[in-house]
Every structure is written in C-alpha cells, then in structure tokens.
Amino acid sequence: MNLKVPHTPNMYRANIKLGQEVDIVLKKDQRTGKRTRGKVQFILTSAAFHSRGIKVSLDTRQVGRVQEIID
C-alpha cells in the first residue's frame, strides 16, 4: 500500500531559517507525537526535501523533525 502524504512547508529545507520558531517532534516522542517548541540553531538535514520533516537542532540542543513553522 503506497500512501501519498500531502507536501507541507515543513518538508522543505528552503522554508526553514536559523532563529525561526518551530514545533518539532523529538525521537523519544515519535510514538505520541508530542511537540516541543523552540528556535532553530542548526539545520541537520542536507537534502532539499524530507517526507517526515527537516531535522533541526534547537537553541536548547534538542534535536527533532520540524512539524510546524511558527513565524
């Protein structure tokens, strides 16, 4: 079964900027989907697109995939 996922802005590296406020899902929270909010310090995904969200490191040193761009 091949499910098509709608492409959203959080899947494109070009839409993520340093210092931008985002909601991410940490690895430990993937099952529950609990989100953590913070400012992007580093963009860790080198590809232009990622289907599960671009991986970033927040200014709090937490790492996860962007679920929503706040600003």
C-alpha positions as CSV (number, residue, x, y, z in Angstrom):
1,M,0.0,0.0,0.0
2,N,1.5,3.3,-1.1
3,L,0.0,6.2,0.8
4,K,0.5,9.7,-0.6
5,V,1.4,12.3,2.1
6,P,0.5,15.9,1.2
7,H,3.6,18.1,1.0
8,T,3.7,20.8,3.6
9,P,6.2,23.6,4.2
10,N,8.0,21.8,7.0
11,M,9.2,19.2,4.5
12,Y,11.3,21.7,2.5
13,R,14.7,22.8,3.8
14,A,14.4,26.2,2.0
15,N,11.4,27.1,4.3
16,I,13.4,26.6,7.5
17,K,15.6,29.5,8.6
18,L,18.0,29.9,11.5
19,G,16.5,31.6,14.5
20,Q,12.9,30.7,13.3
21,E,10.4,29.4,15.9
22,V,9.2,25.9,15.1
23,D,7.5,22.9,16.6
24,I,9.5,19.7,16.4
25,V,8.9,16.0,17.5
26,L,11.8,14.6,19.4
27,K,12.9,11.0,18.7
28,K,11.6,9.9,22.1
29,D,8.2,11.5,21.4
30,Q,7.6,10.0,17.9
31,R,5.0,7.4,19.2
32,T,2.9,10.1,21.0
33,G,3.5,13.0,18.6
34,K,4.2,15.3,21.5
35,R,5.7,18.6,20.1
36,T,8.5,20.7,21.5
37,R,8.7,24.4,20.6
38,G,12.0,26.3,20.1
39,K,14.2,28.4,17.9
40,V,16.3,26.7,15.1
41,Q,20.0,26.8,15.8
42,F,21.2,24.3,13.2
43,I,19.6,22.6,10.2
44,L,20.8,19.0,10.2
45,T,19.1,17.6,7.0
46,S,21.2,18.3,4.0
47,A,18.6,17.2,1.4
48,A,16.2,19.8,0.0
49,F,13.1,17.7,0.9
50,H,12.3,15.1,3.6
51,S,8.9,13.4,3.8
52,R,8.9,13.3,7.7
53,G,10.1,16.8,8.1
54,I,13.5,18.6,8.1
55,K,15.7,17.6,11.1
56,V,16.9,20.5,13.2
57,S,18.7,21.3,16.4
58,L,17.1,23.9,18.6
59,D,18.8,26.5,20.7
60,T,18.1,24.2,23.7
61,R,20.2,21.5,21.9
62,Q,17.2,19.3,21.4
63,V,17.0,17.5,18.0
64,G,13.9,16.6,16.1
65,R,12.0,16.9,12.9
66,V,10.0,20.1,12.2
67,Q,6.3,19.6,12.3
68,E,5.2,23.2,12.0
69,I,6.8,26.5,11.3
70,I,5.5,29.1,13.8
71,D,6.7,32.5,12.5
